Amino acid sequence: MAVMTAVAPEPRSAPARGEATRKRVLDAAVACIARDGFQASNLSRIARYAGMTTGAIQHQFGDKASLLAEVVERGYEQMVDRLARMPGGEEPLAARVSKLVEAAWSGYDAASTRASLETLLAMRGDEAFHQRSISFLAAMHQRVDRLWMGTFWDAPCGRAGHVEAQRTVFATLNGLALERILVPGMPDPAPDLARLARHALALLEARPQAPLE
């Protein structure tokens, strides 16, 4: 009778191992910042969360500022990905506004986005970090704007109304997310989100005023 021998799995390539290591470090950095706060999240502590050495982290990211920049970028990319997965379709405008507010808040309330916000605040004095973040956030804003216009394509408000409604939604959600970071025991945000959705809907439904003769 033939003897069956197990075939050893092929080892993962170096790029795949490197990507897995980067994800592990980023997950650890987010968890560390979300649980212990930014000031306590030095490389040594992040390394303990990740179960590796600070040297291994520096090999992957170079320095802490580069690691933190990727924490910010990953958090916002994941939040915008949530918006991109939101079903749009031909639902009434009010339903689409409510769904977008809920989807955006679920992104803002995620640990990765809260870690991004806290990092942005703490690192605003680092010029190189600040410039990288400004460039990245500008690209994210363009992506959000495309998603917004694709979702509310039929709103009669005109471009200025879209800009006002979009800024109202995301500025409010930024504030709620910062409150959740800074104020323990934040009350249920559901009433705030409902009010925000109603206000955004009113802005989108308002037709532009004709210029005075």
C-alpha positions, 0 to 999 in steps of 0.5 A: 500500500502506498504511503501518503506523505503530507506536502509542506505548504509553500512558504509565503513570499517576502512581500507577503510576509512584510505586508502581514507584519505591517498589518500586525504593527498597524493593528497594534498601534491602533489598539495601543492608541485607542486603549492607552492614549497617544502619549503613552503609545511609544514604540516600545509599548506598540512593539509589546502589543504587536509581540515583536521588537522595536527594531522590527517595527523600525525595519518596516516603517523607518521611524515612529512618525512614518508609522503614525502617518500610516495609522492615520491613512489606514483609519481614513481609508477604512472609513471611506471604504465603508461609505463606498460600500453603502447601497445607494440605488433609487431609494428616497433622498431622505433614506439615502441621507440617513444611511450615509450619516449612519455609515459615516458615523460607524466609520468615525466611531471605529477604533482605527478612525479614533486613533487617526483623529487623536494622532492628527491632533497630537502630531500637528506640530511635526511639519513633515507629518503635517504636510503628508497628512494634509496631502493625504486628507485632500485626496480623501476629500476628493474621494468622499466628494465623488461618493457624495455626489454619486449618492445624492445626484438628484438633490436640487440644492446646486453645488453650493448646497452640496458643499454646505451639506457635506461639510455640515455632516462631516464637521459634526461627525468629527466633533462627535468622534472627538467627544467620544475620545475626550469625554468618558461616558459619552451619551448615545449619539443616536438623537444627534445623528437623527438631527444631523440627517434631518438638517442635511436633508433640508440643505439638500432639498433647498433649491438655490435662490435665483440671483437678484436682478 
